[in-house]
């Protein structure tokens, strides 16, 4: 993919938003090894290299990043379905990762 194409620029922008901290963003858990967490919606309140902590209306839940699928709403209001494997690692390490081809 050539970096000067419109699609490539859009993907780079999305990756830039996700490579930085995702705390404070709305999230929905679409696929999870723990079936009772599927469909849970809330706000990301913290993250570690392997876990995301989500504040829901009822309680705070922690979920592993790897192996799960999330819908995250970026600050511009756009929603993206993200494989948790892409989010693994701390934001400061994630920003150094090479963008994967989506």
Residue, then its C-alpha position, 0 to 999 in steps of 0.5 A: x500500500x502506497x503511503x500517499x493514497x487516501x486509504x493509507x492515510x486513513x489507516x495511518x490516522x486510525x493507527x496513530x489514534x490507537x497507538x496512543x492511549x485509549x483511556x477515556x474512549x467508549x468501548x463495546x466488547x464484541x467477542x470474548x472468551x468470557x461469554x458473559x462479557x460479550x456486549x458489555x459497553x462502557x468507557x476505558x478507564x485504564x490499560x496495562x500491556x495485557x488488560x483493559x479496565x472498562x467502567x460500565x454503568x454497574x461495575x468496573x470490569x477487566x478484560x484481556x486484550x489478546x484473543x478478544x474483539x472490541x468496538x472502540x469509538x475514537x475521539x472524532x466519533x468514528x467506530x472501529x472494530x479492533x482485534x485485541x491482539x493489535x492493542x497488546x502492549x503499552x501505548x508507549x510500546x505500541x506506537x513503535x510497532x509497525x502498522x499491520x496491513x488491515 
